[in-house]
Amino acid sequence: MNGPTSYDECNCFALRQAARYVTQIYERHLGEIGLTAAQFTIMAKLARAKTPATMVEMADAMVMERTTLVRALKPLQRDGLVESEASEHDGRTYLFSLSESGKRVFTQAAVAWRNAQAEFEGKFGHARAKALRKELFGLTAE
């Protein structure tokens, strides 16, 4: 098996560096609304959900550690953008959803997100961005 000959060939480093670069674009746009990119992705997940989601469902769908998700959710809850309620079936399980205020902020944030998407695709190319997303989502589809 031929391994990398140099740390410049490190897949993890290349992906993390690219992720930081792309995150900076999104953070700049979403920061105008007062959200981080991570908070926006959580809100987007909740906005698409047909029913409130449990912590486990959200963490699994987003490929996040639950503790990381909890840290990202706390400011959203504090600011009244995300609500939680105990499950009818298990009082220890909480269900999360966007509040009415959260839905309004998400609508504004979606405009900022579209601007970030347009900036990234303007620099990287629409077709390349689409192919990149397909490859990256393929990594976590299993």
DRENDREN-67834 format. One line per 8 residues: number of its first residue (from 0); their letters; for each residue x, y, z of C-alpha. Coordinates in nm, 2 decimals. Each point is the difference from the previous one (the first is absolute). Layout:
NUM	a	X,Y,Z  ...
END
This chain:
0	mngptsyd	0.00,0.00,0.00  0.14,0.34,-0.10  -0.06,0.25,0.28  0.05,0.38,-0.02  0.36,0.11,-0.04  -0.06,0.33,0.16  -0.23,0.16,0.25  -0.10,0.23,-0.28
8	ecncfalr	-0.20,-0.30,-0.12  -0.21,-0.02,0.32  -0.36,-0.03,-0.09  -0.12,0.11,0.34  0.21,0.31,-0.01  -0.11,0.09,-0.35  -0.37,-0.05,0.10  0.03,0.20,0.32
16	qaaryvtq	0.18,0.28,-0.17  -0.26,0.02,-0.27  -0.28,-0.02,0.26  0.15,0.30,0.19  0.02,0.20,-0.32  -0.36,-0.08,-0.10  -0.13,0.05,0.35  0.15,0.35,0.01
24	iyerhlge	-0.21,0.09,-0.31  -0.32,-0.12,0.16  0.09,0.15,0.34  0.05,0.34,-0.15  -0.35,-0.01,-0.17  -0.19,-0.17,0.29  0.18,0.22,0.26  -0.21,0.29,-0.14
32	igltaaqf	-0.30,-0.18,0.14  0.17,-0.09,0.32  0.05,-0.37,-0.07  0.29,-0.23,-0.05  0.02,-0.25,-0.28  -0.06,-0.28,0.25  -0.31,0.17,0.14  -0.14,0.05,-0.35
40	timaklar	0.05,-0.37,-0.09  -0.19,-0.09,0.32  -0.28,0.24,-0.08  -0.01,-0.12,-0.36  -0.03,-0.36,0.13  -0.29,0.10,0.23  -0.17,0.21,-0.27  -0.01,-0.30,-0.24
48	aktpatmv	-0.12,-0.25,0.27  -0.37,-0.08,-0.03  -0.01,-0.07,0.38  0.22,0.11,0.29  0.33,-0.19,0.02  0.18,-0.17,0.29  0.36,0.07,0.08  0.10,-0.34,-0.12
56	emadamvm	-0.18,0.04,-0.33  0.16,0.34,-0.06  0.35,-0.11,0.10  -0.02,-0.31,-0.22  -0.14,0.19,-0.30  0.27,0.27,0.03  0.28,-0.24,0.09  0.07,0.20,0.31
64	erttlvra	0.09,-0.10,0.36  -0.29,0.06,0.23  0.21,0.22,0.23  0.10,0.22,-0.29  -0.37,0.02,-0.11  -0.10,0.09,0.36  0.26,0.29,0.00  -0.13,0.13,-0.33
72	lkplqrdg	-0.37,-0.03,0.10  0.04,0.19,0.34  0.03,0.35,-0.15  -0.28,-0.07,-0.24  -0.22,-0.11,0.29  0.12,0.30,0.21  -0.09,0.24,-0.28  -0.35,-0.16,-0.04
80	lvesease	0.07,-0.13,-0.35  -0.03,-0.37,0.09  -0.25,-0.16,0.23  0.02,-0.33,0.18  -0.27,-0.21,0.17  0.00,-0.33,0.17  -0.11,-0.29,-0.20  -0.34,-0.15,0.08
88	hdgrtylf	0.15,-0.35,0.00  0.32,0.07,0.20  0.04,0.31,0.23  0.38,-0.03,-0.03  -0.02,0.05,-0.38  -0.04,0.35,-0.13  -0.14,0.10,-0.34  0.14,0.31,-0.17
96	slsesgkr	-0.17,0.23,-0.24  0.03,0.36,-0.13  -0.20,0.25,0.19  -0.21,0.26,-0.19  0.29,0.24,0.06  0.24,-0.26,-0.12  -0.20,-0.04,-0.32  0.02,0.37,-0.07
104	vftqaava	0.37,0.01,0.07  0.05,-0.31,-0.22  -0.18,0.17,-0.29  0.25,0.30,0.03  0.30,-0.24,0.05  -0.11,-0.19,-0.32  0.06,0.31,-0.20  0.35,0.04,0.15
112	wrnaqaef	0.07,-0.37,-0.06  -0.10,0.04,-0.37  0.24,0.29,-0.02  0.28,-0.22,0.15  -0.09,-0.28,-0.24  0.02,0.24,-0.30  0.33,0.14,0.12  0.15,-0.35,0.04
120	egkfghar	-0.13,-0.12,-0.33  0.12,0.32,-0.17  0.35,-0.08,0.11  -0.01,-0.38,-0.04  -0.24,-0.05,-0.28  -0.36,-0.13,0.01  0.08,-0.34,-0.16  0.31,-0.05,0.21
128	akalrkel	-0.20,0.09,0.32  -0.28,-0.24,-0.09  0.26,-0.28,-0.06  0.18,0.08,0.32  -0.33,-0.02,0.20  -0.08,-0.33,-0.16  0.34,-0.14,0.10  -0.01,0.14,0.35
136	fgltae	-0.35,-0.12,0.07  0.10,-0.34,-0.13  0.26,-0.02,0.27  -0.27,0.02,0.27  -0.28,-0.19,-0.18  0.08,-0.34,0.15
END
